[in-house]
Amino acid sequence: MPKIGSGMEAVPKQTTIRDVARAAGVGIGTISRVLNSSSQVSLETRARVNEAIRRLGFRPNAQARRILKRRSEIVCFLLSNRDFIHPFHARILQGVESYASGLRHHVLFAVLHYSPRTAPEKIDLPPVLQEHGLIDGVILAGTIYPNLLRRIEAIRMPFVAFSNNVVGMDGDHLYDQVGFDDFSGTLQSTRYLIEQGHREIGFAGDLSYPWIRRRFDGYRQAMRENKLKPVSILPRKADGFVDFGQKSAERILAGLSRPSAVVAGNDETAYGLWLSLRRQGVKVPEEISLVGFDDREEAVLMDPPLSTVRVYKEEIGQTCMKMLLERLHHPQMAYSQRILPTEFVVRGTVRQL
């Protein structure tokens, strides 16, 4: 039998919660309540436990804290039916992570692709959602269909949904949700165009998306309150938002009556419009003014920079995380819906008539 050399040092035994409980003469549950600042422990017992913790040098590790709190302190950001990772939702994720890290929580990112026609029980959720106790709750982003909401509800997983991209839900279904004001964004941008003297204003946006329809409603409201005729520019068979914008420009240029300004359903559509108009020698804003929606990073890279509706994406993520934590701490509270305001940002794509 080989002997241990004298140069070897013994690894000191780490103090456990059981050692503290024995030293203080209490149960493990009492130690848990003291560590979590529960009011259910007497001052005398609390002092005795704290003295034992100090004397033994006890430091609960992360796993122990999670066990004591009965939470993992981990949430999942689930992006549905979007590319990895969609720039708009990346900024929402950034907001989620910044709020979570400030509270020493962790965020796992997962992607899910599924059909709206799939039965809820047939949706193959990522393993992090199926493993019991691995995460505390989930934030749903991307395009969200009713079957996914029902699937998450069935596994009794607390969740908050980014409401702007929920498709096909009736108003009677209750769940925690955070979104922004699509309607008021285009109402404000269209009013601005009208204030600058524009009267022939078209709307270019794929109305098959409910969030684009809400933006169209805001545009239409501004037009009608000024007794102007709303005009929807709808090209056929567009392959994505940028292509929709390019084909919208083709329809505009082929028409007999050319609008002096166009409200685009989002910045991608506005970029497609700008690109196609530029290729045809039509100057923005000298000949056609243009506004977008979302205020993506690319908006300031256009020449001139795009006037657009700013969405505070990081704030959406922070609010989602805050609401989820509220749900975890108060499971019986009423469901809530929070709609954050938008802001129209004037840059270089609008001219005064």
N, C-alpha and C positions, 0 to 999 in steps of 0.2 A: 504494500500500500504506500504510494508516494505521499510525502509530507508537504504540507503547505509551507512555502517559503516565508521567512520572517518579514520579507518586504511586502507581502500582501496585506492589504487593509480590509477589514470586514466592512461590508456595506451596512450602514445603520438601518435599523428597522423603522419603516415609516409608520407614524402614529395614525391609527384609523379612528373612525367615528365610534367604533365599539370601545376602544381604549378610553376615549373621552367620556362615554356613557358610564363605564365602570368607575372611573376616577371621580365623577360627579355624583354617582349613586342614583342615576336616572335612566330611563329608557332611551332608545335611539330616536323615537318619535319626538321626545322632548328636545333633544339636540337639534333635530330638524326644525322645530318651531323657533328655537332661539336663533338659529342661523338665518331664518327667513323673517326675523323680527315680528313674530306673532305676538299678539296681545294676550294669548291664552296661557302664558307662563308667568308665574309670580316673580316679583322682583328678587326675592331671596334665591329662588331656583336659578333664575337667569344669571345672578351674580356668581353662583357656585359653578355653573356651566362655563361661563366666560373665564373664571379663574383656572378651571381645568384645561381649557383650550390654550390659555396663555402659558401655563406651567408645562404642558406637554408639547407646546409648539405645533399645535395641529393646524393644518391648512387644507381645507377640502379641495380636492382637484375638480376639474370641470365635470367629469363623469359623475362624481359624487353629488355635486350641486344639482345636476340635472335629475338625478334619482330623487333627491330630497324635494325638489320642486315638482316632480312628476311631469316635467316637460323636457324636451330635447334642446330647446332654445334654437331650433333650426326650422326655417320655413322654406317652402319651395315656390319658385317663380316659374309657372308653367306657361309657355308660349305655344299657342294652338294655331295650326295651319298657317304658319309664317316661316319665311326663310330664317336660317341661323346666321346672324341675329338681325332682325329687322331694325334699321336705325332708329325709328320712332320709339319702338318698344325697348330698345337698348337704353334710351334715356330714362324711360320709366323704371327699368331695372336698376339703373344707377341711383335713382331716388330711393328705391326700396332698400338697396344695399347700404346707402349712406345713413339712413335712419336706423336700420337694424344694427349696424356696426357701432353706432353710438350707444346702444343698449347691450352690446356684447352678444347679440344674436347673429346667427349665420344664415346665409341664403344659398340654397341649391338651385341651379338652373336646369330646367328640363324642357324638351320639345315634344309636342304631340301632334300628329297628323291623323285626322279622322274625318269621316263623312257625316254630314248632318242627318243622313238616313240610317246610320248605324244604330241598332238598339242600344240603349244606355248600358245594359249589362255586358254588351259585346265590345265596348270600347276598351282597348288594351292600354291601361294606364301605365306610366313609367313605374319601375320597381320601387322608387322612393315613396310613391303614394300608396303602394300596396302593402308595404312592410309596416306592420302595426308598431306605433311608438317611435318610428324613425324621425318623423317631422311633426311639428305641432299644427301646421295649417298651410294653406296654399293661396297664392295670389294668381288669378287667372287673367291672362292677357292674350293678344292675338284675336283671331276670329272665333267667337264663342257661340256655340249652338246649344239649344235647350237640352239635348241629350247628354252633353258633358256636365251641365249643372246638375242634372238628375243623378248622373253617375257619381259625382263627388258627394252629393247629399246622401246617397245610398251607403257609402262607406263611412258616413258620419265624420267627415273631415271638415273642420271649420275653413271657410274660404271667403275671399273678397274678390269681386270681379271688376275688371276695367269695363265700365258699362257702355262706352261709346261703340265698342265692337261686338256687343251682344246682338245676335241676329235671330229673329223669329220668336222672341219672348213676348207673351201678353203682359199687360200691366198688373195682373193679379198675382203673379209669381213674386214672392218676397225673398230677398237675399241681400247681403251687404254689397254695396257697389259704390265705386268712385268714377267720376267721369268729368268731362268739360263741356262747355256750352257751345255746341255746333251752331245752333240757330242764331244766337246773338253775334257770333263771329262774322258771319256773312252779312247779317243785317247791318252791322257797323261798317264793314268794308264797302258795301254797296251804297250806303248813305254817303260815305266819303266821296265816292265817284260822282254821285249826283250833286254834291256840294261843289265839286270842281267843274260843274257844267255839263257833265255827260248825261245824255238822254237815251241814246241807243246803246244799251248795255246787254250783252249776252252772258249766259251761264254755260260753262263747259264742265261737265262732270258726269261720271257714270252713275246714274240713278238706281242701278241695281243694288248698290250698297246703301244700307239704311242711314249711315252717317253722312253720306253725300246727299241723300234726300233731305235730311234735316238742314244741311247747309243751303240747299236749293230753296227750301221753305223760307229761310232767313232772307235770301236774295229776293225772292218773290214778294215778301212782305214789304221790303224797302221800295221795290218798284211800284207796287200797288198803292202805297200810302202817298206816293208822289204822282199818281195817275199815269204811270208809265207801263208799257207792255212788257211782261217778262218773256224772254226768248231762250229756250233750252237748245243747246247745240249738241246733237246726238249722232255721232258717226257710227257706222256699222262695223262689227267684228274687230274691235280694237284688242290688241294683245298687251294688256297692262295699262297703267295710268299714263306713262310717258307716250306710248303709242296712241292712246286716246287723245291726248293733247295735240299730237302731230296731225292726226286725222281731223280733229276739230278745226285746226288752222286751215286745212285744205278746204273744208266745207265753207268756212268763213270767206276765204278768198274766191271761192267759186260762186258765191251768192251775189245777187243783184244789189242788196243793201248791206254794206259793211258796218258793223258796230264800231263805235269809237272806243269802247272798252269791253273787256271780258273779265268776268269773275270765274276763276278756276276752282274746281271742287277740292283740289289739294295742290301742294307745291310740285308734285311730280307731273300732274297734268299741266300746270303752268309752265314747267320747264319744257315739256313737249311742244306746247304752243309757241313759246319764245324761240325754240330751236327751229321749228318749221317756218315761222314768220321770217326769221333772220335769213334762212336759206333762200326765201323768195324775195328778199330785198325789202321787206316791210319792216320799218323801224319801230321799236318799242322804246319810249312811249310816244314818239312824235306822231305816228300814224294810228297806233292802237295802244291804249293803256291796258295794263294787266295787273291783277291781284291774285294771290294764292291763298293757301290755308295750311297751317301746321308750323311754319317757320323752321323748316329743316335747315341743317348746316349748309346745304347746297344753295339755299336762297340767296346768300350774300355773295356767292361765287358767280352768279349770273351777271351779265353786263348790259344794262345797269342792274344793280342789286334789286331783288324782288320785294315789292310791297306785299305784305302777307299778314295773316292772322297768327299771332303767336300763341302757341299752346305751351303751358308750363309743365313739361313732361316730368321733370324731376319731382315737382310738387305733387303730381298725381301719384308717383311711386311712393313718396313719403307718406301721403295720406292713406294709401292702400295698406302700408305696413302698420301705421298707427291704428287704423280701424281693425285690422286683424288682431293686433295685440289687445285691443279693447274687447273684442269678441272672446279671446282666450281667457281674459280675466273675468269677464261677465257673460258667461254662456247664455243666460236667460234674457239678456237685454233685447229690446226691440230692434228689428233690422233697420239699417239706416242707408240713405242715399245722399251722397255729397257731390254736387256739381260745381266745379271750379270755373272761375271766369277766364275769358280769353282777352287778348289785346291786339288791336290792329296796329301794325308797325308800318309807318310810311317810309319808303325808301325811294328808288329812282324810276319805277315803272308806271307812274301815273303822272299825266300832265294836265294842267288846267286849261280848259277851253275858253 
